[in-house]
């Protein structure tokens, strides 16, 4: 069975963090999201811990994880409106 790809999600910005580790990644991610309240960032993160770390970080900081594509390791995150 094949699955249709999710509908495209329009992002105000994108960032390829490559294989950056979680500690450095979330510090940079916080800085980026602070500059774009309410907007969507498409993050590509290839670190092996990202599929668990990014959703957990979003829950803790109240930024909305809209979608995660495990095939491309892309995460669409809507920045919260007030400061994190």
C-alpha positions as CSV (number, residue, x, y, z in Angstrom):
1,X,0.0,0.0,0.0
2,X,1.3,3.5,-0.8
3,X,0.5,6.5,1.1
4,X,-0.2,9.9,-0.5
5,X,2.2,12.6,0.7
6,X,0.7,15.2,3.1
7,X,-0.6,18.4,1.5
8,X,2.1,21.0,1.2
9,X,2.4,23.2,4.3
10,X,3.3,26.8,3.5
11,X,6.2,27.9,5.6
12,X,7.4,31.4,6.1
13,X,11.0,30.2,6.4
14,X,13.0,27.0,6.2
15,X,16.2,25.8,7.9
16,X,18.3,22.8,7.2
17,X,20.1,22.0,10.5
18,X,21.8,19.0,9.0
19,X,23.2,16.6,11.7
20,X,23.4,19.3,14.4
21,X,23.0,17.8,17.8
22,X,19.9,18.4,20.0
23,X,21.5,20.9,22.4
24,X,22.8,23.3,19.7
25,X,19.8,22.7,17.5
26,X,17.1,23.7,20.1
27,X,19.1,26.9,21.0
28,X,19.2,28.0,17.4
29,X,15.6,26.9,16.8
30,X,14.4,29.0,19.7
31,X,16.3,32.0,18.4
32,X,14.7,31.5,14.9
33,X,11.2,31.0,16.2
34,X,11.3,34.1,18.4
35,X,11.7,36.2,15.3
36,X,8.6,34.8,13.7
37,X,5.6,34.6,16.1
38,X,2.6,32.7,14.7
39,X,4.5,31.8,11.5
40,X,5.6,28.3,10.3
41,X,9.2,27.2,10.1
42,X,10.1,24.1,8.0
43,X,13.0,22.5,9.8
44,X,15.1,19.7,8.4
45,X,17.0,17.8,11.1
46,X,18.9,14.6,10.4
47,X,20.3,13.9,13.9
48,X,19.1,10.4,15.0
49,X,17.5,11.9,18.1
50,X,15.5,14.6,16.3
51,X,12.3,12.5,15.8
52,X,11.9,12.3,19.6
53,X,13.6,15.5,20.6
54,X,11.9,18.0,18.4
55,X,8.3,16.9,19.3
56,X,9.2,16.9,23.0
57,X,10.8,20.4,22.8
58,X,7.7,21.7,21.0
59,X,5.5,20.4,23.8
60,X,7.7,21.9,26.5
61,X,7.9,25.3,24.8
62,X,4.3,25.4,23.5
63,X,5.3,25.8,19.9
64,X,3.0,23.7,17.7
65,X,4.5,20.8,15.8
66,X,2.2,20.8,12.8
67,X,3.7,17.8,10.9
68,X,6.7,15.6,10.8
69,X,7.7,13.8,7.6
70,X,9.9,10.8,8.7
71,X,11.1,10.2,5.1
72,X,12.7,13.6,4.7
73,X,13.2,14.4,8.4
74,X,11.3,17.7,8.0
75,X,9.3,19.2,10.8
76,X,6.8,22.0,10.3
77,X,6.6,24.1,13.5
78,X,4.3,27.0,14.2
79,X,6.0,29.5,16.5
80,X,3.9,30.5,19.5
81,X,2.6,34.0,19.6
82,X,4.2,35.1,23.0
83,X,7.8,34.7,23.9
84,X,9.0,31.1,24.7
